[in-house]
């Protein structure tokens, strides 16, 4: 971060103003982002943005004062320090507040999370690539238009300094590409898409992603509805990731302590199928949420949350760990303008031993779900969901015809108890990963 000297100066001034007996932390962030939006043969949007900010935390006689600014400005910093000190006066002491202590962390450069080529390729080359992908999509006669294609790239930097002697910084890049296509045959139209997010630009295979989107759109042509009933169901990786995303907040110790997690008081209890192992790993090489330290400066780690269906751990930051009398798992998440909350990094369901084809054969007859609609309306606290789906009806282990216009409903906790098999095809969508999953039975509303 080229504002390193400024950040250190703010830290020194804050420490002097707060007094030697106070704890001080300075947390700074900076990001550069480029986004290209292409729609139906033309450039719909193109923007480059930069954001930066700095937050100060002062712990004085057990009271915590916090203030932030969204620029690196010396005059503003003086007022920021005064505001943080004033906030200390109006709050009650809290014995669970603390600052991270220095511990050995891997170098961010060792984790494959920063692409040094960031910003060196002109944006026009990416626009040309998207144009080529549109042409590639339309070469399939049943694709009528590219509804939208979005490319984005970002570089983020974080720096933390505190009075315990901790001084850390890390840089990371993120590249993403997604495309959705409209297919048509006669009066039947369908939409299919695909996307990918990666730390390194070389990890984006534009042609492969586009080909998958075309395939997803075309394969749904001729989709039918099926009768209402209970069906064995296979979720592909994308759908399995969506359900895991719905579940992930329940692992946060903050949610547990606030009594908004169905997993409260269930450590060492069997909560899911013994087929399931769920892991959070902030050290995963190349992971979208990987870093050598969390947003308080605690080293990240791999944490097994569910082992053979048994709940083993929650995810902690320093505050929630202090409340429970345990150590932080390195899962603090915050921005320069907010306070810490524990949340997942790279969360995933571990692979099983069966290929997706074998899982479908094992199911014999049922549903293969490839897309959901309305997952944002599901209740992350209770786990209740009712979502529309697209996919395929499977008979005797073979895909017979596409299906749409139906819904599946249930409870995510019950669903994860009924997982019969996990595939060997683990795939990440952003920071969430899962293999294909076979569910013993699911309520389907159709005709």
Secondary structure, DSSP 8 states (H G I E B T S, - for coil): -TTHHHHHHHHHHHHHHH-TTSEEEEEEEEEEEEEEEEETTEEEEEEEEEEEEEEEEEEETTEEEEEEESS--HHHHHHHHHHHHHHHHHS---TT-----------GGGTT---TTTT-S-HHHHHHHHHHHHHHHHTSTTEEEEEEEEEEEEEEEEEEEETTS-EEEEEEEEEEEEEEEEEEETTEEEEEEEEEEESSGGG--HHHHHHHHHHHHHHTTT-B---SEEEEEEE-HHHHHHHHHHHHGGGBHHHHHTT--TTTT-TTSB-S-TT--EEEETT-TT-TT--SB-TTS-B--EEEEEETTEE---B--HHHHHHHTS---S-EE--TTS--EE--SSEEE---SB-HHHHHHHH-SEEEEEEEE-GGGS-TTT-EEEEEEEEEEEETTEEEEEEEEEEEEEEHHHHHHTEEEEBS--EEETTEEE--EEEEEEEEE--
